[in-house]
Amino acid sequence: MTLTWSRPSPDRDPGRFAGGMRYLVNGEVRDWKGASMEVHSPVYQPDGRGGLAKRVLGPCALLDAGVAKQAMEGAVKAYDSGRGKWPTASVTERIRHVETFLDRMEARRLEVARLLCWEVAKPWADALREFDRTVAYGRDTVSALKELDRASSRFTLDSGFFAQIRRSPFGVALCMGPYNYPLNEMYTTLLPALVMGNTVVAKLPRLGMLCNLPLLDAFAESFPPDVVSILTGEGSTVVTPLVESGAVDILAFIGSSKVANLIIQKHPRPNRLRTILGLGTKNPGIVLADADLKSTVDECVRGTMTFNGQRCTALGLIFVQRRIADAFAEHFSAAVASLRSGMPYEDGVTLTPLPEEGQVQRMSRLVEDAVAKGARVLNPGGGASDRTWFHPAVVYPVDRRMDLWTHETFGPVVPIAVFDDPREPLEWLAASPYGQQAALFGRDPAVVGPLVDALVNQVSRVNLNSQCQRGPDTFPFTGRKDSAEGTLSVTDALRVFSIRTLVASKADPSNTEVVQAVLRERTSRFLTTDYLF
């Protein structure tokens, strides 16, 4: 089974991107003259010689340790132990800079979406949606900070003391995002870190670098020098010196727990490193015998096949109660077979090529292992591959002997297992190193209620009769065990990138007079009763 190449419409073709040799350091967008890599799309197209070749999108800079050092020195200087202009700026000032950036960002919507579509093979509609969601997240973050600022503008009186409690920046943040959502996941940490007064060094993911680079000028024009730096390159070359400097106060990283541990171990004082981590998952779906078959299949298909299953919130293993297991597997397989495959720039496409090197081979090995141990591939063509294309495979029934029982797939392979007693999937989850989310499908409150009570102590979110997901962005997003550390959402992100700080004094007349004078003459940005409407 192969994919047929089609010619993209001109408005969805990025051409050869000329901005990949640029980076942002010390408030300047600079041209890099050193080592580079050619960025190839996972999309193959005619090479003019009768064959097919990966589309070349353009070069991207492989920055060195010297540039990383400049970026870190600039961030440390701009923070200046909390005395810099950015960390001491008022909330109003920081919000103004972020809003200016978001306005400039919106002007690059189509350029960014085209690169996102081709660089990681994200369906066109999803690429536009990711861009729009990222801008909306930024604006919602601003609104949440205004509300937080209003709440902290009041003074508290307790036990003969009065105090004002606000949130202060934490220091220098290193933000690193993943390839599957290289724009959105990067900005859900970068923007909150900035607006709370931290200085930021952002290292772009190896897959998904180009789609971020059209925004370098917007950053340079919207923020003071050294407040934010944007770097590309190999993690071992760029990230290692940043962390080994000991100057990183916050690490925001979304990727594997293995890489996260390696990064943290490089820090000379890891006890002083605040970490916000989004890591591995294998979210279970638990389908009870009384679940509505049609709606459950629809939700599970979206939960496994959206962006080819390349999501940390994807359903990684579907447990189905034996009485309906065969029927569920049959309907699920038929629904997967109806999904449209194609080039990411085509309308209506769900399934696209895989961008990660070796991912097709890894999917094939997982399927082959399961089949060798007694499972079947149910859907027609399931597991077939061609270059970067892997046709989804619905594998049934999966059991504990198979790698699919425990391995995070992060791709279009869907393992389905059978259970008799609801305690069986609970025991699987208790033994799993992951604990992000679970999806529970059923109707009987006598069964659903106790399962919810058990699940909420194993995962951070239980989705009742719906797929696992991140949104809405106002909801907490975190995990237990090896799945996450720290909580992200529009409001929670503001908290994890800051620390509660207070000014307190005995409530006697002389102290009250000093504080009133500071407020009246507006000599402090922290100690103030002004707030944003």
Protein Blocks (a to p, Z undefined) as FASTA:
>chain_A
ZZddddddfklcgbjafklmgcceehiacddfbdcdddddfbdcdehlopacdddfbdcd
dddfklmmmmmmmmmmmnnnopamklmpcfklmmmmmmmmmmmmmmmmmmmmmmmmmmno
pafklmmmmmmmmmmmmmmmmmmmmmmmmmmmpccdeehiacddddddfbjcdddddfkl
mmlmmmmmmmmmmmnopacdddddfbhplmmmmmmmmmmmmpcehkaccdeddfklmmmm
mmmnopambdcddddfklmmmmmmmpmblmlpccdddddddddddddfkbcfklmmmmmm
mmmmgghhpafkbcfbdcddfklmmmmmmmmmmmmmmpccddfkbghiabdcdfbghklm
mmmmmmmmmmmnopacfbghihiaehjaccddddddddfkbmklmmcfkpabdcddddfb
lklmmmmmmmpmbdfbccdddfblklmmmmmmmmmmmbmbdcehiacdfbdfkbccddeh
jlbgcjddfklmmmmmpccddddddddfklmmmmmmmmmnopafklccbdcZZ
